[in-house]
Amino acid sequence: MRRFPRARLLSGSARKPYARWNFLPRVDITSPREGQAPPPPLPSPQYLDIHGRCTLEYVDIPPVKEAQQGHAAPVTIVLVHGAPGSYNDFRHLIPKLNHPNIRIIGIDLPGYAGSKVSEEHYLDSISALPSAELALEAVKKLCEGSDNVFLVGHSFGAHAVINMAAFHATRKHKEEVKLRGTTDFSVIREQVNTLQELKMPTLVAWSQNDEFMEEEIPVELARLCHPGPLSTCCRFLWAAWNTLGVNAIQSSLLFQVFYLNGRLWLREIRPYAAKTATIVLVHGAPGSYRDFRYLIPLLAQQPGLRIIGINLPGCGDSVVEKARYVETVNALRTSEVVLEGVRQLCGTKEEQEDVFLVGHSFGAHTVMNMAALNATETQNVAIRGMALLTPAGCVPHKSLKLGPIALMVKMLKSENTWAVSAATYITKFVYTKLLRFPSNSPAELFVSAVIRTGTTDFDLIRDHAKLLGSLQTPTLVAWAKNDEHIQPEIPEELSKLCPDGPHLEFSGGGHNLQKTRADEISTAIVKWVQEVVAKDKLEVEPVSTAA
């Protein structure tokens, strides 16, 4: 593959940082060639003639006979390599995909490896779109009668996969398009838009240190592609694909990031067994769902838990209209927006999805607001409980300087360009230089945090806590004695106002218990959720009487 200068430049220091997409904790690993054992040999190749124009080489690994005799329809995964390449590029992945109900096909595109192209049709067969068309014809022949076919493309193979899916979905093979020959990026964009409109489930995976491709490219594809009916735009991260109408693919986790209603980015992990409950994670100010990156893998070990992490308005990639920025990121409005998002994702109470809210720091305020607002609505979500981790409470905590914050909020609300710019600069300076937040974080993250904290009504928080306590809302409260921001008296008061639930006090661990005490917190949350769900089921079950 030709190395373009722009890709090389962007792979170095000139590349825009996307550190906020680092989700799971980093793990140092050896070089793949040093650390991986050689994969098992692939089966012997087979050959398929396509219209006399070419003979495609492919490998075919069928599902086991017992699975073929079962009730579930086999799933076929078709692997398409880049340029240059061959199906051998997937030799490390194929053994990992091995599953009794999965058929795996790896093909060599026309002109690559063992695929032969007739001389008279050579250029017409190996160019981008005709090559994809021939590959599609091969897939149709090999997968005749199968309704569950998934295409996997690597590098330029992603183009081939997009072409194939678009051709198949629309049944449109325009001659003027096919004869363009080389890759036409405008056609790729057009086809991606078509597949998005058709709600074609799409998995996108990339690495931040790709030496050929700048990260903006897969990020754009991720935003354009669509996974199904849940949201207007979605991207899948990590190599795990569980259920999109296909239950045969075995994986433990499904990571999704949604762009909901033009406002909220969120990440979801779907359960790989019968669902017990949904846990919604709400970060502090400033923050993102990444703040829970140590807690989420531990919670995800429970097969029945659906986990949703949300970036609040103004945080991470959640987008806020500039004209309504201050109005949207203020404390109470943020809670209303997130509650609406949870309602869309989890349904109303009648749909019987048990939801547990988990808030960290100022996220505890958001969680209490959401639960209280939800309790007063008719079409409410089935919120069964809330967990408050090192929570902000009913009075300002020791590190919260309301005077300077009020001044910054006043400047940010003003229509004076100089005042807004000055407040933005000062806010980022304080958070990055004094409070030691990452300096490459966008200023918007800190501005939204200042507005959120500066518009907090602590009397309303107390009223909401009292309301939830009177409703006997199950509440888990956890805090550390050595929290550098929040004095123990604050979570202790919340524990008294909302007494129905476990209260965990740690001698150490600081402000980020979801990181420093992730094991203990995850164990406590799982046990608490199971107890609440079991109790609710016991209460709603009818009492049988003897005849």
C-alpha positions in Angstrom: 0.0 0.0 0.0 1.4 3.4 -1.0 2.3 5.6 2.0 0.9 9.0 1.6 2.9 11.9 3.2 -0.2 13.3 5.0 -0.8 10.1 6.8 2.8 9.9 8.0 2.7 13.5 9.2 -0.5 13.1 11.1 0.8 9.9 12.8 3.3 12.0 14.7 3.2 15.1 16.8 1.0 17.0 14.4 -1.9 14.6 15.0 -4.8 15.8 17.0 -4.9 14.0 20.4 -7.9 11.8 21.1 -6.9 10.6 24.6 -10.5 10.8 25.7 -11.3 7.7 23.7 -8.9 5.6 25.8 -11.5 3.7 27.7 -10.1 0.6 29.4 -6.9 0.9 31.5 -3.8 0.7 29.4 -1.9 -2.7 29.5 1.7 -2.9 28.4 2.1 -5.8 26.0 4.9 -7.2 23.9 5.2 -6.8 20.2 2.5 -9.0 18.5 5.3 -10.9 16.7 7.1 -11.6 19.9 4.2 -12.3 22.2 1.9 -14.4 20.0 2.3 -18.0 19.3 2.0 -19.0 15.7 -1.6 -19.6 14.7 -2.8 -23.0 13.6 -2.6 -23.6 9.9 -5.6 -22.6 7.8 -7.5 -25.2 5.8 -6.6 -26.0 2.2 -7.7 -23.3 -0.3 -10.7 -23.7 -2.6 -11.4 -21.9 -5.9 -14.5 -20.4 -7.4 -15.0 -19.2 -11.0 -16.8 -15.9 -11.4 -18.3 -15.3 -14.8 -15.1 -16.5 -16.5 -13.4 -13.2 -15.5 -11.5 -14.5 -12.5 -11.0 -17.5 -10.3 -11.2 -16.5 -6.6 -9.2 -18.4 -4.0 -10.8 -18.7 -0.6 -10.9 -20.8 2.6 -14.1 -22.0 4.1 -14.4 -23.1 7.7 -17.9 -24.5 8.2 -19.8 -24.7 11.5 -19.8 -28.1 13.3 -22.3 -30.6 12.1 -24.1 -30.7 15.4 -24.7 -26.9 15.1 -26.0 -27.3 11.6 -28.6 -29.8 12.8 -29.7 -27.4 15.5 -32.5 -24.8 15.4 -30.3 -21.7 15.2 -29.4 -20.6 11.7 -25.6 -20.6 11.2 -23.9 -17.2 10.9 -21.4 -16.6 8.1 -18.5 -14.2 8.6 -16.7 -13.1 5.3 -13.2 -11.7 5.8 -11.9 -9.2 3.2 -8.3 -8.1 3.2 -6.7 -4.8 2.3 -4.4 -3.7 -0.5 -2.1 -5.5 -0.8 -3.1 -8.5 1.3 -4.8 -11.9 1.4 -7.0 -13.9 3.7 -3.8 -15.0 5.4 -3.9 -11.5 7.0 -6.7 -12.9 9.3 -4.7 -16.0 10.4 -4.6 -14.7 14.0 -8.2 -13.7 14.1 -9.8 -16.8 12.5 -9.1 -19.1 15.5 -10.6 -16.5 17.8 -13.8 -16.5 15.8 -14.1 -20.2 16.0 -17.5 -21.1 17.2 -19.8 -24.2 16.6 -22.4 -22.1 14.9 -20.2 -19.8 12.8 -19.0 -20.4 9.3 -15.9 -18.4 8.3 -15.0 -17.5 4.8 -11.7 -15.8 3.9 -11.4 -14.6 0.3 -8.5 -13.4 -1.8 -9.7 -10.4 -3.9 -9.1 -10.5 -7.7 -5.4 -10.3 -8.5 -4.2 -11.1 -5.0 -2.4 -14.3 -3.7 -4.0 -17.3 -5.4 -6.9 -15.5 -7.1 -6.3 -15.4 -10.9 -7.7 -12.9 -13.3 -8.0 -13.4 -17.1 -5.7 -11.1 -19.0 -8.4 -9.6 -21.1 -10.4 -8.6 -18.0 -7.5 -7.7 -15.8 -7.8 -4.0 -15.2 -11.6 -4.2 -15.2 -11.5 -6.9 -12.5 -8.8 -5.6 -10.0 -9.9 -2.0 -9.8 -11.8 -1.0 -6.7 -15.5 -1.2 -7.5 -15.4 -4.1 -10.0 -13.3 -6.0 -7.5 -16.0 -5.5 -4.8 -18.7 -6.5 -7.3 -16.9 -9.8 -8.1 -16.3 -10.5 -4.4 -20.0 -9.9 -3.8 -20.9 -12.4 -6.6 -18.6 -14.9 -4.9 -20.3 -14.4 -1.5 -23.7 -14.8 -3.1 -22.7 -18.1 -4.6 -21.0 -19.4 -1.4 -23.7 -18.2 0.9 -26.8 -19.0 -1.2 -29.7 -19.6 1.1 -28.1 -17.9 4.1 -29.7 -14.8 5.7 -27.0 -14.2 8.3 -23.9 -12.9 6.5 -21.5 -10.5 8.1 -18.7 -8.8 6.2 -15.4 -7.9 7.9 -13.0 -5.6 6.0 -9.4 -4.6 7.0 -7.8 -1.4 5.8 -8.8 -1.0 2.1 -10.9 -4.1 2.6 -13.3 -1.8 4.5 -13.9 0.0 1.2 -14.6 -3.3 -0.5 -17.0 -4.3 2.3 -18.8 -0.9 2.1 -19.1 -1.3 -1.7 -20.4 -4.9 -1.4 -23.0 -4.0 1.3 -24.2 -1.0 -0.6 -24.4 -2.9 -3.9 -26.3 -5.7 -2.3 -28.7 -3.5 -0.2 -29.6 -1.1 -3.1 -29.4 -3.6 -6.0 -27.8 -0.6 -7.9 -24.8 -1.3 -10.1 -24.3 1.9 -12.0 -22.1 1.4 -15.1 -20.7 4.9 -14.8 -19.7 4.1 -11.2 -18.2 0.7 -11.9 -16.0 2.0 -14.8 -14.4 4.7 -12.7 -11.9 2.0 -11.7 -9.8 3.3 -8.9 -11.1 4.2 -5.4 -13.6 7.1 -5.5 -13.8 8.5 -2.0 -17.0 10.4 -2.8 -18.6 7.1 -3.8 -17.5 5.6 -0.5 -19.1 8.5 1.4 -22.3 8.2 -0.6 -22.5 4.5 0.1 -21.8 4.9 3.8 -24.6 7.4 3.9 -26.9 4.9 2.1 -26.0 2.2 4.6 -26.6 4.5 7.5 -30.1 5.3 6.1 -30.7 1.6 5.8 -29.6 1.2 9.4 -26.9 -1.4 8.5 -25.3 -2.7 11.7 -21.7 -1.7 11.6 -18.6 -2.4 13.7 -15.7 0.0 13.5 -12.4 -0.7 15.3 -9.2 1.2 15.1 -5.9 1.9 17.0 -4.6 5.3 18.0 -1.1 4.5 16.8 -1.9 3.3 13.3 1.1 4.2 11.2 -0.9 4.5 7.9 -4.2 6.0 8.9 -5.0 9.0 10.9 -7.6 8.5 13.6 -10.1 11.0 12.2 -10.9 8.6 9.3 -12.4 5.7 11.4 -13.9 8.2 13.8 -15.8 9.8 10.9 -16.9 6.3 9.7 -18.0 5.5 13.2 -20.2 8.6 13.4 -21.7 8.0 10.0 -22.4 4.3 10.4 -25.5 3.0 12.1 -26.0 -0.1 14.4 -29.7 -0.5 14.4 -32.9 1.2 15.8 -31.5 2.4 19.1 -30.0 5.7 18.1 -29.3 8.1 15.2 -25.6 7.4 15.1 -23.4 4.8 16.8 -19.9 3.4 16.7 -18.8 0.0 18.0 -15.5 -0.2 19.8 -13.3 -3.2 20.6 -13.5 -6.6 18.9 -16.7 -7.9 20.4 -20.0 -8.3 18.6 -22.8 -10.0 20.5 -26.4 -9.7 19.4 -27.8 -7.7 16.5 -30.4 -10.2 15.7 -27.7 -12.8 15.8 -27.3 -14.8 18.9 -24.7 -17.2 17.6 -21.6 -15.0 17.9 -20.0 -15.7 21.2 -18.5 -12.8 23.1 -18.7 -11.5 26.6 -19.0 -7.8 26.1 -20.5 -5.4 23.6 -19.2 -1.8 23.7 -21.3 0.9 22.0 -21.1 4.6 21.9 -24.2 6.4 21.0 -24.8 9.9 19.8 -28.3 10.5 21.3 -30.5 13.3 20.1 -27.6 15.4 19.0 -26.5 15.8 22.6 -25.2 12.9 24.6 -22.4 10.5 23.9 -22.7 7.3 25.9 -21.2 3.9 26.1 -23.1 0.7 26.6 -22.1 -2.8 27.6 -24.9 -5.3 26.9 -25.4 -8.4 29.0 -24.5 -11.8 27.5 -27.2 -13.6 29.5 -30.7 -12.9 30.7 -30.8 -9.3 31.8 -31.0 -8.6 35.6 -30.7 -4.9 35.6 -29.3 -1.8 33.9 -26.7 0.3 35.6 -26.3 3.9 34.4 -23.0 5.6 35.3 -23.0 9.4 35.8 -19.7 11.2 36.2 -18.7 14.3 38.2 -17.7 17.9 37.2 -15.6 17.8 35.2 -15.5 14.2 34.0 -16.6 11.6 31.5 -17.7 8.0 31.5 -14.0 7.2 31.3 -13.9 8.0 35.0 -15.5 4.5 35.5 -13.0 2.6 33.4 -11.7 0.6 36.4 -15.2 -0.2 37.7 -16.9 -1.1 34.4 -14.9 -4.3 33.6 -15.6 -5.6 37.1 -19.3 -4.9 36.8 -19.3 -6.4 33.3 -18.3 -9.8 34.7 -21.8 -10.2 35.9 -23.6 -11.8 33.0 -27.0 -10.2 33.6 -26.0 -6.5 33.9 -26.4 -4.0 31.1 -24.1 -1.0 31.7 -24.5 2.5 30.3 -21.9 5.2 30.8 -22.9 8.7 29.8 -21.0 11.9 28.9 -23.1 14.7 30.3 -23.8 17.8 28.1 -20.5 19.7 27.4 -18.3 16.7 28.4 -16.4 14.4 26.2 -18.1 14.3 22.8 -21.6 15.3 24.0 -22.6 18.3 21.9 -24.5 21.3 23.1 -26.0 24.0 20.9 -24.0 27.2 21.3 -27.1 29.4 21.5 -28.3 27.3 24.5 -25.0 26.3 26.0 -25.3 27.8 29.5 -29.0 26.8 29.7 -28.3 23.2 28.8 -25.2 22.5 30.9 -26.6 24.0 34.1 -27.1 21.5 36.9 -30.8 20.8 36.8 -31.2 21.0 33.1 -28.4 18.5 32.7 -30.3 16.1 34.9 -33.4 16.5 32.8 -31.5 15.9 29.6 -29.9 12.7 30.9 -33.2 11.4 32.4 -34.7 11.8 28.9 -31.8 9.9 27.4 -32.2 7.1 30.0 -36.0 7.0 29.2 -35.3 6.5 25.5 -32.7 3.8 26.2 -34.4 1.9 28.9 -38.1 2.6 28.3 -40.7 3.4 30.9 -41.8 1.6 34.0 -44.4 -0.5 32.1 -41.6 -2.1 30.1 -40.1 -3.4 33.3 -36.4 -2.6 32.9 -34.9 -2.2 36.4 -32.6 0.8 36.3 -29.9 1.7 39.0 -28.2 5.1 38.8 -24.6 5.4 40.0 -23.2 8.9 40.5 -19.7 10.0 41.4 -18.9 13.3 43.1 -21.2 15.9 41.4 -22.7 13.0 39.5 -24.5 12.2 42.8 -26.3 15.5 42.5 -27.4 14.6 38.9 -28.5 11.1 40.0 -30.6 12.5 42.9 -32.1 15.1 40.6 -33.0 12.4 38.0 -34.5 10.1 40.6 -36.6 12.9 42.2 -37.8 14.2 38.9 -38.6 10.7 37.7 -40.7 10.0 40.8 -43.0 12.9 40.0 -43.6 12.0 36.3 -46.3 9.8 34.8 -44.2 8.1 32.1 -41.3 7.4 34.5 -38.4 5.0 34.2 -38.2 2.0 36.6 -35.4 3.5 38.7 -35.0 0.9 41.5 -32.1 2.6 43.4 -29.1 4.9 43.3 -25.5 4.6 44.3 -23.7 7.7 45.5 -19.9 7.4 45.3 -17.9 10.1 47.2 -20.9 12.3 46.7 -21.3 16.0 46.7 -24.1 16.7 49.1 -26.5 19.2 50.6 -23.9 21.8 51.4 -20.8 23.0 49.5 -17.8 20.9 50.2 -14.4 22.1 51.3 -12.7 22.4 47.9 -15.7 24.2 46.3 -15.0 28.0 46.1 -18.5 29.4 45.3 -17.3 33.1 45.1 -14.9 32.7 42.2 -17.2 30.1 40.5 -20.1 32.6 40.7 -17.9 35.2 39.0 -16.8 32.9 36.2 -20.5 31.9 35.6 -21.5 35.5 35.4 -18.7 36.2 32.9 -19.6 33.1 30.8 -23.3 34.1 30.8 -22.5 37.6 29.5 -22.6 38.5 25.9 -19.3 40.2 26.1 -16.8 38.2 23.9 -13.8 39.4 25.9 -15.4 38.3 29.2 -16.3 34.9 27.9 -12.8 34.4 26.5 -11.2 35.5 29.7 -13.4 33.3 31.9 -12.7 30.3 29.6 -9.0 30.8 29.8 -9.0 31.3 33.6 -11.2 28.2 34.1 -8.9 25.9 32.1 -5.8 27.4 33.7 -7.2 26.7 37.2 -8.2 23.1 36.4 -5.1 22.2 34.5 -2.4 24.1 36.4 -3.7 24.1 39.9 -6.0 21.1 40.0 -3.8 19.0 37.7 -6.3 17.9 35.1 -4.9 16.8 31.7 -3.7 19.9 29.9 -4.8 18.5 26.5 -8.5 18.4 27.6 -10.7 20.8 25.8 -11.6 24.0 27.6 -15.3 23.2 27.1 -15.0 20.3 29.6 -14.0 22.7 32.4 -16.4 25.5 31.4 -19.3 23.0 31.6 -18.0 21.9 35.0 -18.0 25.5 36.3 -21.5 26.2 35.1 -22.8 23.0 36.5 -21.3 23.6 39.9 -22.1 27.3 39.9 -25.8 26.7 39.1 -26.2 24.0 41.8 -29.1 24.7 44.2 -28.0 22.9 47.4 -31.4 23.5 49.1 -33.0 21.7 46.2 -30.5 18.8 46.6 -31.6 18.5 50.2 -35.3 18.6 49.3 -34.7 15.9 46.7 -32.7 13.8 49.1 -35.6 14.1 51.7 -38.1 13.1 49.0 -36.2 10.1 47.9 -35.7 9.1 51.6 -39.4 9.3 52.2 -40.0 7.1 49.2 -37.6 4.6 50.7 -35.5 4.7 47.5 -32.7 2.1 47.9 -29.5 4.1 48.2 -25.9 2.9 48.4 -23.5 5.6 49.8 -19.7 5.1 49.7 -17.0 7.6 50.8 -13.5 7.8 52.1 -12.3 9.6 55.2 -9.3 11.0 53.4 -11.3 12.5 50.5 -9.3 15.6 49.5 -12.4 17.4 48.2 -15.4 16.2 50.3 -15.5 16.1 54.0 -17.0 12.9 55.6 -19.9 14.9 57.1 -21.5 15.4 53.7 -22.0 11.7 52.7 -22.9 10.9 56.3 -25.7 13.4 56.1 -26.9 11.8 52.8 -26.8 8.4 54.5 -29.2 9.7 57.1 -31.5 11.3 54.6 -31.5 8.2 52.4 -31.1 5.4 55.0 -32.5 2.5 52.9 -29.3 0.8 51.7 -25.7 0.0 52.5 -23.3 2.7 53.7 -19.6 2.1 53.0 -16.9 4.2 54.7 -13.3 3.6 53.7 -10.3 4.8 55.7 -8.4 5.5 52.5 -9.0 5.7 48.8 -9.4 9.4 48.3 -12.0 11.0 46.0 -12.0 8.4 43.2 -13.2 5.3 45.0 -14.5 4.0 41.7 -10.8 3.6 40.8 -8.9 3.0 44.1 -11.6 0.7 45.6 -13.0 -0.7 42.4 -13.1 -4.3 43.6 -15.0 -3.4 46.8 -17.3 -1.0 45.1 -18.2 -3.4 42.3 -18.9 -6.2 44.8 -21.1 -4.0 46.9 -23.0 -2.7 43.9 -23.6 -6.1 42.4 -24.8 -7.6 45.8 -27.0 -4.6 46.4 -28.6 -4.7 42.9 -29.3 -8.4 43.3 -30.9 -7.9 46.7 -33.1 -5.0 45.5 -34.3 -6.9 42.4 -35.0 -10.0 44.3 -37.0 -8.0 46.9 -39.0 -6.3 44.2 -39.9 -9.5 42.5 -40.9 -11.1 45.8 -43.2 -8.1 46.6 -45.0 -8.3 43.2 -45.4 -12.0 43.0 -49.0 -13.0 43.9 -49.6 -15.0 47.0 -50.9 -18.4 46.3 -53.8 -19.7 48.5 -54.9 -23.2 49.2 -58.0 -24.4 47.5 
